[in-house]
Amino acid sequence: MTKHVLFIVTNASVIGPHSRKTGFFFAEVAHPYDVLDKAGIAIEFASPAGGWTPYDAYDEKDPAQKGFLESKAFRRLNHSRKLSEVDAADYDAILIPGGLGPMVDIQRNADVQKAVVRAWTTGKLVSAVCHGPCSLLGVDLGNGAPFVRGKKLTSFSKKEEFDYAREDVPYELEDALRAEGADYSSASNWEPHVVVDGRLITGQNPASAAPLAKELLAALGDRA
């Protein structure tokens, strides 16, 4: 039986006081898509506003990125479904890629939080990479406790942000996750690091996107 994964992608094209161009980080969609698609996983795309999803950091020398840019899936991504009209329970997993865009319209977004709660409470897998774990902030399963409290996870680190976008992001994601009680860990800057805590799978940075997808694929296989 075919497994289905919903990618929840940003619509934000600029961030911060200097109007830095942004969007989703291209590798963080292209690499998971490459891993999952080759394994026969069905993928759909949704975004807070629906429709167009801007991207950042495309690398034409990367075969996976070039292949995704030229694919039908990329055209579907740019006609993404509006998240409020999608039921996350209809999928086996959700995946929230990063880039700086999610720090604009994914973080603390009511529809995103609802999708996380819906996926989690119906026994599905929740995954996010780089700045994507900002989607987990403020999530409450109904018991008043932060969703991330006590959960092992990772995200783009404070050390990495220092040299990347410290002047553009509204807050340090690592600090915000720790403040809600997450058991946070990270590897060296830009090195792959994936944390699996039950049905929650998180990756630290762009280099973690493909490894995260492989862990997600293994978890989907275990749930056959």
Solvent accessible surface area in square Angstrom, and as a share of the most:
residue,aa,sasa,rsa
1,M,229,1.02
2,T,73,0.43
3,K,39,0.16
4,H,70,0.31
5,V,0,0.00
6,L,0,0.00
7,F,0,0.00
8,I,0,0.00
9,V,1,0.00
10,T,1,0.01
11,N,28,0.14
12,A,12,0.10
13,S,42,0.27
14,V,81,0.47
15,I,8,0.04
16,G,35,0.33
17,P,109,0.68
18,H,135,0.60
19,S,76,0.49
20,R,68,0.25
21,K,138,0.59
22,T,1,0.01
23,G,0,0.00
24,F,1,0.00
25,F,32,0.13
26,F,0,0.00
27,A,7,0.06
28,E,0,0.00
29,V,0,0.00
30,A,0,0.00
31,H,45,0.20
32,P,0,0.00
33,Y,32,0.12
34,D,40,0.21
35,V,24,0.14
36,L,0,0.00
37,D,67,0.35
38,K,161,0.68
39,A,51,0.39
40,G,51,0.49
41,I,17,0.09
42,A,34,0.27
43,I,9,0.05
44,E,60,0.27
45,F,8,0.03
46,A,0,0.00
47,S,0,0.00
48,P,18,0.11
49,A,69,0.54
50,G,15,0.14
51,G,28,0.27
52,W,154,0.54
53,T,0,0.00
54,P,6,0.04
55,Y,74,0.28
56,D,28,0.15
57,A,47,0.37
58,Y,63,0.24
59,D,62,0.32
60,E,116,0.52
61,K,178,0.75
62,D,26,0.13
63,P,110,0.69
64,A,23,0.18
65,Q,10,0.05
66,K,93,0.40
67,G,40,0.38
68,F,4,0.02
69,L,52,0.26
70,E,111,0.50
71,S,25,0.16
72,K,148,0.63
73,A,1,0.01
74,F,27,0.11
75,R,138,0.50
76,R,116,0.42
77,L,0,0.00
78,N,32,0.16
79,H,150,0.67
80,S,7,0.05
81,R,107,0.39
82,K,90,0.38
83,L,4,0.02
84,S,62,0.40
85,E,128,0.57
86,V,21,0.12
87,D,52,0.27
88,A,3,0.03
89,A,20,0.15
90,D,105,0.54
91,Y,12,0.05
92,D,38,0.20
93,A,1,0.00
94,I,0,0.00
95,L,0,0.00
96,I,0,0.00
97,P,1,0.01
98,G,0,0.00
99,G,3,0.03
100,L,1,0.01
101,G,0,0.00
102,P,0,0.00
103,M,2,0.01
104,V,68,0.39
105,D,28,0.15
106,I,0,0.00
107,Q,39,0.17
108,R,123,0.45
109,N,36,0.19
110,A,79,0.61
111,D,47,0.25
112,V,0,0.00
113,Q,39,0.17
114,K,142,0.60
115,A,7,0.05
116,V,0,0.00
117,V,39,0.22
118,R,102,0.37
119,A,0,0.00
120,W,35,0.12
121,T,82,0.48
122,T,51,0.29
123,G,25,0.24
124,K,39,0.17
125,L,4,0.02
126,V,0,0.00
127,S,0,0.00
128,A,0,0.00
129,V,0,0.00
130,C,4,0.03
131,H,2,0.01
132,G,0,0.00
133,P,0,0.00
134,C,0,0.00
135,S,0,0.00
136,L,0,0.00
137,L,0,0.00
138,G,33,0.32
139,V,1,0.01
140,D,66,0.34
141,L,62,0.31
142,G,71,0.68
143,N,116,0.60
144,G,62,0.60
145,A,26,0.20
146,P,34,0.21
147,F,4,0.02
148,V,0,0.00
149,R,145,0.53
150,G,57,0.55
151,K,38,0.16
152,K,113,0.48
153,L,0,0.00
154,T,0,0.00
155,S,0,0.00
156,F,4,0.02
157,S,1,0.00
158,K,92,0.39
159,K,117,0.49
160,E,0,0.00
161,E,3,0.01
162,F,118,0.49
163,D,116,0.60
164,Y,57,0.22
165,A,2,0.02
166,R,114,0.42
167,E,112,0.50
168,D,13,0.07
169,V,16,0.09
170,P,83,0.52
171,Y,59,0.23
172,E,33,0.15
173,L,3,0.01
174,E,22,0.10
175,D,56,0.29
176,A,18,0.14
177,L,0,0.00
178,R,120,0.44
179,A,90,0.70
180,E,27,0.12
181,G,33,0.31
182,A,11,0.09
183,D,71,0.37
184,Y,15,0.06
185,S,46,0.30
186,S,43,0.28
187,A,31,0.24
188,S,73,0.47
189,N,56,0.29
190,W,102,0.36
191,E,89,0.40
192,P,75,0.47
193,H,44,0.20
194,V,36,0.21
195,V,19,0.11
196,V,72,0.41
197,D,44,0.23
198,G,60,0.58
199,R,62,0.23
200,L,0,0.00
201,I,1,0.00
202,T,0,0.00
203,G,0,0.00
204,Q,0,0.00
205,N,0,0.00
206,P,18,0.11
207,A,46,0.36
208,S,0,0.00
209,A,0,0.00
210,A,25,0.19
211,P,46,0.29
212,L,0,0.00
213,A,0,0.00
214,K,123,0.52
215,E,75,0.34
216,L,0,0.00
217,L,51,0.26
218,A,57,0.44
219,A,20,0.15
220,L,2,0.01
221,G,48,0.46
222,D,125,0.65
223,R,99,0.36
224,A,118,0.91
